[in-house]
Amino acid sequence: MLTIDPKEIPVPKLHHYLLGSVGPRPIAFASTVDAEGNDNLAPFSFFNVFSANPPIMIFSPARSGRTNTTKDTYNNVKIVPEVVINIVNYSIVHQMSLASSPFASDISEFEKAGFTPLASETIRPKRVAESPVQFECKVIEIKELGHQGGAGNLIFCEVLKIHINEDVLDENQMIDQHKIDLVSRMGGNWYCRADENSMFEITKPITTIGIGFDNLPSDILNSKILTGNDLGQLAGIENLPNETDVNEFKLLELSDLFVSLEDNAIQLEEELHKKAKSLLSENKLEEAWMTLLAFNNG
């Protein structure tokens, strides 16, 4: 394993390791204005939401690692402490990238990148009409993390108003994760698209308490077929299926397998573990457990 002391490598290399390993990162497409009212629009992937009550977002326009200069966004919010955080989806990702070009501070990225400016209701910076969700925010704190190249500047933002394109809502007026088609930043020039090919669901154990790894039978815990993810799913069950259900499942679903391999216990166990793994990939947790327990009930 490569072990690194951040103080012993150049900042650009450290930057590469940080951004290459911490991702995907959401993008704050920040709209600000300067003292003269000039519009600025720039994306930042040092960004996330940190509180719902009050609604707080934080993004960080870091100092240039090459020149140690500060971003126009940072300079603007120090003078006009307001910002619109526009969310980026796939349909605007190339325009967003164009807006990150080092245009002069009096040049509007709205115009350069072909975005439609919309007047905000509570603050001066404009919203990006093409963005699926726009957050009007007031800046409540700015925390400088350093004064050398690569140092971040945390911009604490309180959300005052939210605008959501109805095209990304479901029948319950909630944001549909398939419709919003979000993108995020990876390392280097890479991005990630959150579509149906990359998304998957895991039910949060908010009200349930699983049995845990320490209660997994040793033959399952030491399986050569089941991965850590598979064991994590198995350990999340609250109660194991009872013996009657296991025997019934064995008779109806596994009888052919038991008959064909009745003289080869090692291969039978392996095939049962493979079947359980397949069931887990379909989120059929109880069926997977009954498959595994059937071997011990044999």
Secondary structure, DSSP 8 states (H G I E B T S, - for coil): -----GGGS-HHHHHHHHHHHS--B--EEEEEE-TT--EEEEEESSEEEEEETTEEEEE-----TTT----HHHHHHHHS-EEEEEE-BGGGHHHHHHHTS---TTS-HHHHTT--EE--SSSSS-EETTSSEEEEEEEEEEEE--SSTT--EEEEEEEEEEEE-GGGB-TTSSB-HHHH-BEEE-STT-EEE-STTT-------SS-----GGGS-HHHHT-SS--HHHHHHHTT-SS---HHHHHHHHHHHSHHHHHHTTT-HHHHHHHHHHHHHHHHHTT-HHHHHHHHHHHHT-
